[in-house]
Amino acid sequence: MPLPEAACENFAVEYLKAALEKMEDSRHRAVGLLALRDVAEAYGGLAAVARSAGITREALYRALSPNGNPTLNTLIAVLDAVGMRLSASPARALSR
């Protein structure tokens, strides 16, 4: 039995969050790009996500490769295409 759509969306969000946290260490930057690629594949495939993001499929493959270096515009467009958005949080607890 397939997972409900909401469960799949929650899993994708948590999966991507965990991968992005790993990216804080520069040795693990590829983890986040490959996780976003996995999410794009799950949301209709790279060709469909690229079309929705307004970029070529080839550009998306390059951007989300282990050595990719997507622009901020590309990153935001891809996240938007899969129904997510970029957000920020403190790297450490704020002192008061």
PDB file as gemmi writes it, atoms N, CA and C in Angstrom:
CRYST1    1.000    1.000    1.000  90.00  90.00  90.00 P 1                      
ATOM      1  N   MET A   1       0.844  -1.182   0.000  1.00  0.00           N  
ATOM      2  CA  MET A   1       0.000   0.000   0.000  1.00  0.00           C  
ATOM      3  C   MET A   1       0.889   1.246   0.000  1.00  0.00           C  
ATOM      4  N   PRO A   2       0.697   2.155  -0.950  1.00  0.00           N  
ATOM      5  CA  PRO A   2       1.528   3.364  -1.000  1.00  0.00           C  
ATOM      6  C   PRO A   2       1.249   4.294   0.178  1.00  0.00           C  
ATOM      7  N   LEU A   3       2.263   5.077   0.507  1.00  0.00           N  
ATOM      8  CA  LEU A   3       2.103   6.060   1.582  1.00  0.00           C  
ATOM      9  C   LEU A   3       1.165   7.170   1.141  1.00  0.00           C  
ATOM     10  N   PRO A   4       0.403   7.742   2.076  1.00  0.00           N  
ATOM     11  CA  PRO A   4      -0.417   8.911   1.730  1.00  0.00           C  
ATOM     12  C   PRO A   4       0.484  10.061   1.266  1.00  0.00           C  
ATOM     13  N   GLU A   5      -0.068  10.923   0.418  1.00  0.00           N  
ATOM     14  CA  GLU A   5       0.717  12.026  -0.142  1.00  0.00           C  
ATOM     15  C   GLU A   5       1.344  12.897   0.944  1.00  0.00           C  
ATOM     16  N   ALA A   6       0.610  13.196   2.010  1.00  0.00           N  
ATOM     17  CA  ALA A   6       1.142  14.042   3.091  1.00  0.00           C  
ATOM     18  C   ALA A   6       2.348  13.380   3.745  1.00  0.00           C  
ATOM     19  N   ALA A   7       2.303  12.071   3.922  1.00  0.00           N  
ATOM     20  CA  ALA A   7       3.432  11.359   4.525  1.00  0.00           C  
ATOM     21  C   ALA A   7       4.651  11.435   3.617  1.00  0.00           C  
ATOM     22  N   CYS A   8       4.433  11.313   2.320  1.00  0.00           N  
ATOM     23  CA  CYS A   8       5.532  11.413   1.360  1.00  0.00           C  
ATOM     24  C   CYS A   8       6.146  12.813   1.377  1.00  0.00           C  
ATOM     25  N   GLU A   9       5.296  13.839   1.439  1.00  0.00           N  
ATOM     26  CA  GLU A   9       5.794  15.217   1.491  1.00  0.00           C  
ATOM     27  C   GLU A   9       6.594  15.447   2.762  1.00  0.00           C  
ATOM     28  N   ASN A  10       6.078  14.980   3.895  1.00  0.00           N  
ATOM     29  CA  ASN A  10       6.796  15.142   5.162  1.00  0.00           C  
ATOM     30  C   ASN A  10       8.135  14.422   5.121  1.00  0.00           C  
ATOM     31  N   PHE A  11       8.151  13.215   4.556  1.00  0.00           N  
ATOM     32  CA  PHE A  11       9.402  12.474   4.443  1.00  0.00           C  
ATOM     33  C   PHE A  11      10.398  13.242   3.586  1.00  0.00           C  
ATOM     34  N   ALA A  12       9.942  13.767   2.445  1.00  0.00           N  
ATOM     35  CA  ALA A  12      10.826  14.512   1.548  1.00  0.00           C  
ATOM     36  C   ALA A  12      11.412  15.735   2.246  1.00  0.00           C  
ATOM     37  N   VAL A  13      10.590  16.440   3.004  1.00  0.00           N  
ATOM     38  CA  VAL A  13      11.063  17.627   3.725  1.00  0.00           C  
ATOM     39  C   VAL A  13      12.112  17.236   4.761  1.00  0.00           C  
ATOM     40  N   GLU A  14      11.836  16.220   5.561  1.00  0.00           N  
ATOM     41  CA  GLU A  14      12.780  15.800   6.604  1.00  0.00           C  
ATOM     42  C   GLU A  14      14.063  15.243   5.999  1.00  0.00           C  
ATOM     43  N   TYR A  15      13.939  14.509   4.909  1.00  0.00           N  
ATOM     44  CA  TYR A  15      15.105  13.959   4.208  1.00  0.00           C  
ATOM     45  C   TYR A  15      15.998  15.092   3.724  1.00  0.00           C  
ATOM     46  N   LEU A  16      15.390  16.098   3.119  1.00  0.00           N  
ATOM     47  CA  LEU A  16      16.155  17.224   2.604  1.00  0.00           C  
ATOM     48  C   LEU A  16      16.765  18.044   3.736  1.00  0.00           C  
ATOM     49  N   LYS A  17      16.030  18.255   4.815  1.00  0.00           N  
ATOM     50  CA  LYS A  17      16.573  18.984   5.972  1.00  0.00           C  
ATOM     51  C   LYS A  17      17.814  18.293   6.519  1.00  0.00           C  
ATOM     52  N   ALA A  18      17.736  16.977   6.686  1.00  0.00           N  
ATOM     53  CA  ALA A  18      18.876  16.221   7.215  1.00  0.00           C  
ATOM     54  C   ALA A  18      20.082  16.331   6.288  1.00  0.00           C  
ATOM     55  N   ALA A  19      19.841  16.255   4.992  1.00  0.00           N  
ATOM     56  CA  ALA A  19      20.936  16.363   4.032  1.00  0.00           C  
ATOM     57  C   ALA A  19      21.545  17.758   4.048  1.00  0.00           C  
ATOM     58  N   LEU A  20      20.710  18.778   4.153  1.00  0.00           N  
ATOM     59  CA  LEU A  20      21.219  20.153   4.179  1.00  0.00           C  
ATOM     60  C   LEU A  20      22.038  20.411   5.433  1.00  0.00           C  
ATOM     61  N   GLU A  21      21.667  19.796   6.549  1.00  0.00           N  
ATOM     62  CA  GLU A  21      22.464  19.931   7.769  1.00  0.00           C  
ATOM     63  C   GLU A  21      23.849  19.331   7.572  1.00  0.00           C  
ATOM     64  N   LYS A  22      23.944  18.221   6.837  1.00  0.00           N  
ATOM     65  CA  LYS A  22      25.244  17.609   6.549  1.00  0.00           C  
ATOM     66  C   LYS A  22      26.109  18.544   5.713  1.00  0.00           C  
ATOM     67  N   MET A  23      25.475  19.405   4.911  1.00  0.00           N  
ATOM     68  CA  MET A  23      26.213  20.306   4.029  1.00  0.00           C  
ATOM     69  C   MET A  23      26.984  21.375   4.788  1.00  0.00           C  
ATOM     70  N   GLU A  24      26.696  21.543   6.073  1.00  0.00           N  
ATOM     71  CA  GLU A  24      27.437  22.531   6.854  1.00  0.00           C  
ATOM     72  C   GLU A  24      28.925  22.203   6.853  1.00  0.00           C  
ATOM     73  N   ASP A  25      29.255  20.929   6.744  1.00  0.00           N  
ATOM     74  CA  ASP A  25      30.641  20.484   6.612  1.00  0.00           C  
ATOM     75  C   ASP A  25      30.946  20.453   5.113  1.00  0.00           C  
ATOM     76  N   SER A  26      31.907  21.239   4.680  1.00  0.00           N  
ATOM     77  CA  SER A  26      32.181  21.368   3.246  1.00  0.00           C  
ATOM     78  C   SER A  26      32.523  20.037   2.585  1.00  0.00           C  
ATOM     79  N   ARG A  27      32.975  19.067   3.362  1.00  0.00           N  
ATOM     80  CA  ARG A  27      33.288  17.753   2.783  1.00  0.00           C  
ATOM     81  C   ARG A  27      32.033  16.997   2.380  1.00  0.00           C  
ATOM     82  N   HIS A  28      30.873  17.457   2.846  1.00  0.00           N  
ATOM     83  CA  HIS A  28      29.621  16.750   2.587  1.00  0.00           C  
ATOM     84  C   HIS A  28      28.639  17.566   1.748  1.00  0.00           C  
ATOM     85  N   ARG A  29      29.124  18.545   0.991  1.00  0.00           N  
ATOM     86  CA  ARG A  29      28.233  19.389   0.189  1.00  0.00           C  
ATOM     87  C   ARG A  29      27.457  18.580  -0.842  1.00  0.00           C  
ATOM     88  N   ALA A  30      28.074  17.547  -1.380  1.00  0.00           N  
ATOM     89  CA  ALA A  30      27.401  16.738  -2.401  1.00  0.00           C  
ATOM     90  C   ALA A  30      26.161  16.044  -1.849  1.00  0.00           C  
ATOM     91  N   VAL A  31      26.138  15.774  -0.542  1.00  0.00           N  
ATOM     92  CA  VAL A  31      25.000  15.076   0.070  1.00  0.00           C  
ATOM     93  C   VAL A  31      23.707  15.855  -0.154  1.00  0.00           C  
ATOM     94  N   GLY A  32      23.740  17.150   0.081  1.00  0.00           N  
ATOM     95  CA  GLY A  32      22.547  17.976  -0.091  1.00  0.00           C  
ATOM     96  C   GLY A  32      22.096  18.050  -1.538  1.00  0.00           C  
ATOM     97  N   LEU A  33      23.048  18.168  -2.455  1.00  0.00           N  
ATOM     98  CA  LEU A  33      22.697  18.235  -3.875  1.00  0.00           C  
ATOM     99  C   LEU A  33      22.079  16.925  -4.348  1.00  0.00           C  
ATOM    100  N   LEU A  34      22.653  15.812  -3.906  1.00  0.00           N  
ATOM    101  CA  LEU A  34      22.107  14.513  -4.311  1.00  0.00           C  
ATOM    102  C   LEU A  34      20.754  14.256  -3.658  1.00  0.00           C  
ATOM    103  N   ALA A  35      20.555  14.755  -2.446  1.00  0.00           N  
ATOM    104  CA  ALA A  35      19.246  14.611  -1.796  1.00  0.00           C  
ATOM    105  C   ALA A  35      18.191  15.410  -2.554  1.00  0.00           C  
ATOM    106  N   LEU A  36      18.533  16.623  -2.975  1.00  0.00           N  
ATOM    107  CA  LEU A  36      17.585  17.421  -3.754  1.00  0.00           C  
ATOM    108  C   LEU A  36      17.298  16.736  -5.093  1.00  0.00           C  
ATOM    109  N   ARG A  37      18.297  16.110  -5.657  1.00  0.00           N  
ATOM    110  CA  ARG A  37      18.096  15.352  -6.896  1.00  0.00           C  
ATOM    111  C   ARG A  37      17.132  14.184  -6.655  1.00  0.00           C  
ATOM    112  N   ASP A  38      17.311  13.472  -5.525  1.00  0.00           N  
ATOM    113  CA  ASP A  38      16.395  12.376  -5.175  1.00  0.00           C  
ATOM    114  C   ASP A  38      14.959  12.881  -5.046  1.00  0.00           C  
ATOM    115  N   VAL A  39      14.802  14.018  -4.378  1.00  0.00           N  
ATOM    116  CA  VAL A  39      13.464  14.594  -4.192  1.00  0.00           C  
ATOM    117  C   VAL A  39      12.878  14.981  -5.550  1.00  0.00           C  
ATOM    118  N   ALA A  40      13.689  15.583  -6.412  1.00  0.00           N  
ATOM    119  CA  ALA A  40      13.212  15.958  -7.749  1.00  0.00           C  
ATOM    120  C   ALA A  40      12.776  14.720  -8.530  1.00  0.00           C  
ATOM    121  N   GLU A  41      13.534  13.647  -8.420  1.00  0.00           N  
ATOM    122  CA  GLU A  41      13.155  12.388  -9.096  1.00  0.00           C  
ATOM    123  C   GLU A  41      11.811  11.896  -8.579  1.00  0.00           C  
ATOM    124  N   ALA A  42      11.602  12.000  -7.268  1.00  0.00           N  
ATOM    125  CA  ALA A  42      10.352  11.533  -6.664  1.00  0.00           C  
ATOM    126  C   ALA A  42       9.165  12.420  -7.033  1.00  0.00           C  
ATOM    127  N   TYR A  43       9.422  13.668  -7.373  1.00  0.00           N  
ATOM    128  CA  TYR A  43       8.355  14.614  -7.714  1.00  0.00           C  
ATOM    129  C   TYR A  43       8.174  14.730  -9.223  1.00  0.00           C  
ATOM    130  N   GLY A  44       8.238  13.616  -9.915  1.00  0.00           N  
ATOM    131  CA  GLY A  44       7.937  13.624 -11.344  1.00  0.00           C  
ATOM    132  C   GLY A  44       9.126  13.475 -12.261  1.00  0.00           C  
ATOM    133  N   GLY A  45      10.320  13.421 -11.713  1.00  0.00           N  
ATOM    134  CA  GLY A  45      11.515  13.251 -12.532  1.00  0.00           C  
ATOM    135  C   GLY A  45      12.209  14.565 -12.823  1.00  0.00           C  
ATOM    136  N   LEU A  46      13.488  14.457 -13.170  1.00  0.00           N  
ATOM    137  CA  LEU A  46      14.290  15.663 -13.388  1.00  0.00           C  
ATOM    138  C   LEU A  46      13.806  16.481 -14.580  1.00  0.00           C  
ATOM    139  N   ALA A  47      13.332  15.825 -15.626  1.00  0.00           N  
ATOM    140  CA  ALA A  47      12.863  16.580 -16.796  1.00  0.00           C  
ATOM    141  C   ALA A  47      11.658  17.445 -16.438  1.00  0.00           C  
ATOM    142  N   ALA A  48      10.710  16.882 -15.708  1.00  0.00           N  
ATOM    143  CA  ALA A  48       9.507  17.637 -15.320  1.00  0.00           C  
ATOM    144  C   ALA A  48       9.850  18.756 -14.347  1.00  0.00           C  
ATOM    145  N   VAL A  49      10.724  18.476 -13.395  1.00  0.00           N  
ATOM    146  CA  VAL A  49      11.115  19.506 -12.421  1.00  0.00           C  
ATOM    147  C   VAL A  49      11.882  20.619 -13.126  1.00  0.00           C  
ATOM    148  N   ALA A  50      12.780  20.259 -14.038  1.00  0.00           N  
ATOM    149  CA  ALA A  50      13.529  21.275 -14.790  1.00  0.00           C  
ATOM    150  C   ALA A  50      12.576  22.169 -15.576  1.00  0.00           C  
ATOM    151  N   ARG A  51      11.611  21.557 -16.242  1.00  0.00           N  
ATOM    152  CA  ARG A  51      10.622  22.328 -17.019  1.00  0.00           C  
ATOM    153  C   ARG A  51       9.876  23.295 -16.106  1.00  0.00           C  
ATOM    154  N   SER A  52       9.429  22.802 -14.954  1.00  0.00           N  
ATOM    155  CA  SER A  52       8.694  23.639 -14.004  1.00  0.00           C  
ATOM    156  C   SER A  52       9.575  24.751 -13.434  1.00  0.00           C  
ATOM    157  N   ALA A  53      10.866  24.452 -13.272  1.00  0.00           N  
ATOM    158  CA  ALA A  53      11.806  25.435 -12.720  1.00  0.00           C  
ATOM    159  C   ALA A  53      12.298  26.423 -13.774  1.00  0.00           C  
ATOM    160  N   GLY A  54      11.990  26.152 -15.039  1.00  0.00           N  
ATOM    161  CA  GLY A  54      12.404  27.065 -16.103  1.00  0.00           C  
ATOM    162  C   GLY A  54      13.860  26.923 -16.504  1.00  0.00           C  
ATOM    163  N   ILE A  55      14.422  25.728 -16.322  1.00  0.00           N  
ATOM    164  CA  ILE A  55      15.809  25.475 -16.725  1.00  0.00           C  
ATOM    165  C   ILE A  55      15.840  24.210 -17.576  1.00  0.00           C  
ATOM    166  N   THR A  56      16.943  23.997 -18.257  1.00  0.00           N  
ATOM    167  CA  THR A  56      17.045  22.790 -19.073  1.00  0.00           C  
ATOM    168  C   THR A  56      17.321  21.584 -18.186  1.00  0.00           C  
ATOM    169  N   ARG A  57      16.947  20.426 -18.692  1.00  0.00           N  
ATOM    170  CA  ARG A  57      17.196  19.182 -17.964  1.00  0.00           C  
ATOM    171  C   ARG A  57      18.698  18.999 -17.745  1.00  0.00           C  
ATOM    172  N   GLU A  58      19.482  19.325 -18.760  1.00  0.00           N  
ATOM    173  CA  GLU A  58      20.933  19.183 -18.653  1.00  0.00           C  
ATOM    174  C   GLU A  58      21.496  20.089 -17.561  1.00  0.00           C  
ATOM    175  N   ALA A  59      20.989  21.318 -17.488  1.00  0.00           N  
ATOM    176  CA  ALA A  59      21.450  22.248 -16.449  1.00  0.00           C  
ATOM    177  C   ALA A  59      21.094  21.727 -15.062  1.00  0.00           C  
ATOM    178  N   LEU A  60      19.918  21.120 -14.940  1.00  0.00           N  
ATOM    179  CA  LEU A  60      19.516  20.571 -13.646  1.00  0.00           C  
ATOM    180  C   LEU A  60      20.396  19.387 -13.267  1.00  0.00           C  
ATOM    181  N   TYR A  61      20.686  18.514 -14.222  1.00  0.00           N  
ATOM    182  CA  TYR A  61      21.587  17.391 -13.948  1.00  0.00           C  
ATOM    183  C   TYR A  61      22.938  17.899 -13.458  1.00  0.00           C  
ATOM    184  N   ARG A  62      23.481  18.923 -14.116  1.00  0.00           N  
ATOM    185  CA  ARG A  62      24.777  19.478 -13.704  1.00  0.00           C  
ATOM    186  C   ARG A  62      24.691  20.107 -12.321  1.00  0.00           C  
ATOM    187  N   ALA A  63      23.640  20.899 -12.091  1.00  0.00           N  
ATOM    188  CA  ALA A  63      23.498  21.607 -10.814  1.00  0.00           C  
ATOM    189  C   ALA A  63      23.381  20.643  -9.642  1.00  0.00           C  
ATOM    190  N   LEU A  64      22.701  19.514  -9.862  1.00  0.00           N  
ATOM    191  CA  LEU A  64      22.462  18.568  -8.770  1.00  0.00           C  
ATOM    192  C   LEU A  64      23.380  17.352  -8.841  1.00  0.00           C  
ATOM    193  N   SER A  65      24.519  17.510  -9.477  1.00  0.00           N  
ATOM    194  CA  SER A  65      25.521  16.448  -9.508  1.00  0.00           C  
ATOM    195  C   SER A  65      26.416  16.602  -8.275  1.00  0.00           C  
ATOM    196  N   PRO A  66      27.204  15.592  -7.933  1.00  0.00           N  
ATOM    197  CA  PRO A  66      28.073  15.703  -6.754  1.00  0.00           C  
ATOM    198  C   PRO A  66      29.007  16.912  -6.791  1.00  0.00           C  
ATOM    199  N   ASN A  67      29.415  17.337  -7.982  1.00  0.00           N  
ATOM    200  CA  ASN A  67      30.282  18.514  -8.115  1.00  0.00           C  
ATOM    201  C   ASN A  67      29.507  19.751  -8.539  1.00  0.00           C  
ATOM    202  N   GLY A  68      28.190  19.690  -8.463  1.00  0.00           N  
ATOM    203  CA  GLY A  68      27.355  20.809  -8.879  1.00  0.00           C  
ATOM    204  C   GLY A  68      27.548  22.025  -7.989  1.00  0.00           C  
ATOM    205  N   ASN A  69      27.233  23.167  -8.549  1.00  0.00           N  
ATOM    206  CA  ASN A  69      27.324  24.423  -7.810  1.00  0.00           C  
ATOM    207  C   ASN A  69      26.179  25.315  -8.289  1.00  0.00           C  
ATOM    208  N   PRO A  70      24.927  24.942  -7.922  1.00  0.00           N  
ATOM    209  CA  PRO A  70      23.778  25.687  -8.448  1.00  0.00           C  
ATOM    210  C   PRO A  70      23.753  27.127  -7.946  1.00  0.00           C  
ATOM    211  N   THR A  71      23.255  28.006  -8.796  1.00  0.00           N  
ATOM    212  CA  THR A  71      23.067  29.385  -8.366  1.00  0.00           C  
ATOM    213  C   THR A  71      21.902  29.428  -7.376  1.00  0.00           C  
ATOM    214  N   LEU A  72      21.802  30.512  -6.661  1.00  0.00           N  
ATOM    215  CA  LEU A  72      20.685  30.684  -5.736  1.00  0.00           C  
ATOM    216  C   LEU A  72      19.367  30.663  -6.504  1.00  0.00           C  
ATOM    217  N   ASN A  73      19.334  31.291  -7.678  1.00  0.00           N  
ATOM    218  CA  ASN A  73      18.114  31.288  -8.498  1.00  0.00           C  
ATOM    219  C   ASN A  73      17.703  29.870  -8.865  1.00  0.00           C  
ATOM    220  N   THR A  74      18.667  29.046  -9.257  1.00  0.00           N  
ATOM    221  CA  THR A  74      18.362  27.658  -9.615  1.00  0.00           C  
ATOM    222  C   THR A  74      17.867  26.891  -8.404  1.00  0.00           C  
ATOM    223  N   LEU A  75      18.538  27.042  -7.285  1.00  0.00           N  
ATOM    224  CA  LEU A  75      18.144  26.340  -6.064  1.00  0.00           C  
ATOM    225  C   LEU A  75      16.714  26.703  -5.663  1.00  0.00           C  
ATOM    226  N   ILE A  76      16.393  27.980  -5.678  1.00  0.00           N  
ATOM    227  CA  ILE A  76      15.044  28.426  -5.310  1.00  0.00           C  
ATOM    228  C   ILE A  76      14.016  27.907  -6.312  1.00  0.00           C  
ATOM    229  N   ALA A  77      14.331  27.949  -7.602  1.00  0.00           N  
ATOM    230  CA  ALA A  77      13.398  27.479  -8.630  1.00  0.00           C  
ATOM    231  C   ALA A  77      13.130  25.985  -8.502  1.00  0.00           C  
ATOM    232  N   VAL A  78      14.159  25.202  -8.212  1.00  0.00           N  
ATOM    233  CA  VAL A  78      13.986  23.755  -8.063  1.00  0.00           C  
ATOM    234  C   VAL A  78      13.169  23.454  -6.815  1.00  0.00           C  
ATOM    235  N   LEU A  79      13.490  24.114  -5.715  1.00  0.00           N  
ATOM    236  CA  LEU A  79      12.708  23.908  -4.493  1.00  0.00           C  
ATOM    237  C   LEU A  79      11.244  24.273  -4.725  1.00  0.00           C  
ATOM    238  N   ASP A  80      10.999  25.379  -5.411  1.00  0.00           N  
ATOM    239  CA  ASP A  80       9.626  25.786  -5.713  1.00  0.00           C  
ATOM    240  C   ASP A  80       8.927  24.742  -6.584  1.00  0.00           C  
ATOM    241  N   ALA A  81       9.652  24.180  -7.533  1.00  0.00           N  
ATOM    242  CA  ALA A  81       9.070  23.182  -8.437  1.00  0.00           C  
ATOM    243  C   ALA A  81       8.620  21.924  -7.702  1.00  0.00           C  
ATOM    244  N   VAL A  82       9.250  21.625  -6.561  1.00  0.00           N  
ATOM    245  CA  VAL A  82       8.850  20.447  -5.777  1.00  0.00           C  
ATOM    246  C   VAL A  82       8.016  20.844  -4.559  1.00  0.00           C  
ATOM    247  N   GLY A  83       7.562  22.097  -4.537  1.00  0.00           N  
ATOM    248  CA  GLY A  83       6.663  22.542  -3.477  1.00  0.00           C  
ATOM    249  C   GLY A  83       7.332  22.871  -2.160  1.00  0.00           C  
ATOM    250  N   MET A  84       8.604  23.228  -2.212  1.00  0.00           N  
ATOM    251  CA  MET A  84       9.332  23.589  -0.989  1.00  0.00           C  
ATOM    252  C   MET A  84       9.893  24.992  -1.131  1.00  0.00           C  
ATOM    253  N   ARG A  85      10.451  25.493  -0.047  1.00  0.00           N  
ATOM    254  CA  ARG A  85      11.091  26.803  -0.096  1.00  0.00           C  
ATOM    255  C   ARG A  85      12.336  26.793   0.772  1.00  0.00           C  
ATOM    256  N   LEU A  86      13.189  27.734   0.499  1.00  0.00           N  
ATOM    257  CA  LEU A  86      14.424  27.903   1.244  1.00  0.00           C  
ATOM    258  C   LEU A  86      14.110  28.634   2.536  1.00  0.00           C  
ATOM    259  N   SER A  87      14.693  28.205   3.640  1.00  0.00           N  
ATOM    260  CA  SER A  87      14.510  28.921   4.902  1.00  0.00           C  
ATOM    261  C   SER A  87      15.821  28.886   5.672  1.00  0.00           C  
ATOM    262  N   ALA A  88      15.889  29.674   6.712  1.00  0.00           N  
ATOM    263  CA  ALA A  88      17.109  29.758   7.516  1.00  0.00           C  
ATOM    264  C   ALA A  88      16.770  29.576   8.984  1.00  0.00           C  
ATOM    265  N   SER A  89      17.758  29.109   9.724  1.00  0.00           N  
ATOM    266  CA  SER A  89      17.620  28.983  11.170  1.00  0.00           C  
ATOM    267  C   SER A  89      18.982  29.280  11.784  1.00  0.00           C  
ATOM    268  N   PRO A  90      19.008  29.651  13.062  1.00  0.00           N  
ATOM    269  CA  PRO A  90      20.293  29.949  13.687  1.00  0.00           C  
ATOM    270  C   PRO A  90      21.197  28.715  13.696  1.00  0.00           C  
ATOM    271  N   ALA A  91      22.471  28.939  13.460  1.00  0.00           N  
ATOM    272  CA  ALA A  91      23.430  27.836  13.489  1.00  0.00           C  
ATOM    273  C   ALA A  91      23.700  27.386  14.918  1.00  0.00           C  
ATOM    274  N   ARG A  92      23.507  28.276  15.852  1.00  0.00           N  
ATOM    275  CA  ARG A  92      23.712  27.944  17.272  1.00  0.00           C  
ATOM    276  C   ARG A  92      22.701  28.741  18.081  1.00  0.00           C  
ATOM    277  N   ALA A  93      22.501  28.338  19.300  1.00  0.00           N  
ATOM    278  CA  ALA A  93      21.542  29.031  20.165  1.00  0.00           C  
ATOM    279  C   ALA A  93      21.981  30.478  20.371  1.00  0.00           C  
ATOM    280  N   LEU A  94      21.029  31.378  20.317  1.00  0.00           N  
ATOM    281  CA  LEU A  94      21.322  32.791  20.542  1.00  0.00           C  
ATOM    282  C   LEU A  94      21.467  33.054  22.028  1.00  0.00           C  
ATOM    283  N   SER A  95      22.475  33.836  22.398  1.00  0.00           N  
ATOM    284  CA  SER A  95      22.635  34.185  23.815  1.00  0.00           C  
ATOM    285  C   SER A  95      21.821  35.431  24.112  1.00  0.00           C  
ATOM    286  N   ARG A  96      21.315  35.501  25.307  1.00  0.00           N  
ATOM    287  CA  ARG A  96      20.488  36.662  25.693  1.00  0.00           C  
ATOM    288  C   ARG A  96      21.138  37.429  26.788  1.00  0.00           C  
TER     289      ARG A  96                                                      
END                                                                             
